[in-house]
Amino acid sequence: MVGIGRRKSIGVYRARRRPDSFYAPFVFRLAGARLARGIRLFLGIILLAAIIAGVVLNTVFLVREIRRGEQHDAFINAVTHELKPHCLYPALRRDN
């Protein structure tokens, strides 16, 4: 009798089980949530890559600007060094 009662309870459970159409909206909602999560992950990776690329480009341009400034300073110092003696010689000649 225990075996028969058990079969009966399993049969009742199967009879009361909800149809698959009842779960369909939940499955679609779950699939939509997974899709949205995947899209957010993809967009986050793209945004992170854009930020990293921006930082790298900014650093490259900053280094170029620093080198350009150093070259400019070196040029001005060289020209000033070449012009100083020529400007001083007439003054020295006047003193004599």
C-alpha positions in Angstrom: 0.0 0.0 0.0 2.8 2.4 0.6 4.0 1.9 -2.9 0.5 2.6 -4.3 0.0 5.7 -2.3 3.3 7.0 -3.5 2.4 6.5 -7.1 -0.8 8.2 -6.5 0.9 11.2 -5.0 3.4 11.4 -7.9 0.6 11.2 -10.3 -1.2 14.0 -8.6 1.9 16.1 -8.7 2.3 15.5 -12.4 -1.3 16.3 -13.0 -1.0 19.6 -11.0 2.2 20.6 -12.7 1.9 23.9 -14.6 2.1 23.9 -18.3 5.2 25.0 -20.1 3.4 28.0 -21.5 3.1 29.3 -17.9 6.9 29.4 -17.6 7.5 30.9 -21.1 7.4 34.6 -19.9 9.9 33.9 -17.1 12.2 32.1 -19.5 12.1 35.0 -22.0 12.6 37.5 -19.2 15.6 35.5 -18.0 17.0 35.3 -21.6 16.3 39.1 -21.9 18.2 39.8 -18.7 21.1 37.7 -19.9 21.1 39.5 -23.2 21.0 42.9 -21.5 23.8 41.8 -19.2 25.9 40.8 -22.2 25.2 44.0 -24.0 26.2 46.0 -20.9 29.3 44.0 -20.5 30.2 44.6 -24.2 29.5 48.3 -23.9 31.6 48.5 -20.7 34.5 46.8 -22.4 34.2 49.2 -25.4 34.1 52.2 -23.0 37.1 50.9 -21.0 39.1 50.5 -24.3 38.2 54.0 -25.3 39.3 55.4 -22.0 42.6 53.5 -22.2 43.2 54.7 -25.8 42.5 58.3 -24.7 45.0 58.1 -21.9 47.6 56.6 -24.2 47.0 59.3 -26.8 47.1 62.0 -24.3 50.4 60.7 -22.9 51.9 60.5 -26.4 50.9 64.1 -27.3 52.2 65.3 -23.9 55.6 63.6 -24.5 55.8 65.2 -28.0 55.0 68.6 -26.6 57.7 68.3 -23.9 60.3 67.2 -26.5 59.3 70.1 -28.7 59.7 72.5 -25.8 63.1 71.1 -25.1 64.2 71.5 -28.7 62.9 75.1 -28.7 64.8 75.9 -25.6 67.9 74.4 -27.0 67.6 76.3 -30.2 67.0 79.6 -28.4 70.0 79.0 -26.1 72.2 78.2 -29.2 71.1 81.3 -31.1 71.5 83.5 -28.0 75.0 82.0 -27.4 76.0 82.8 -31.0 74.7 86.4 -30.8 76.2 87.3 -27.5 79.8 87.7 -28.6 78.8 89.8 -31.6 76.8 92.1 -29.5 79.6 92.5 -26.9 82.5 93.2 -29.3 81.3 96.6 -30.3 80.9 97.5 -26.7 84.4 96.3 -25.9 85.8 98.2 -28.9 84.2 101.4 -27.7 85.8 101.1 -24.3 89.2 100.9 -25.7 
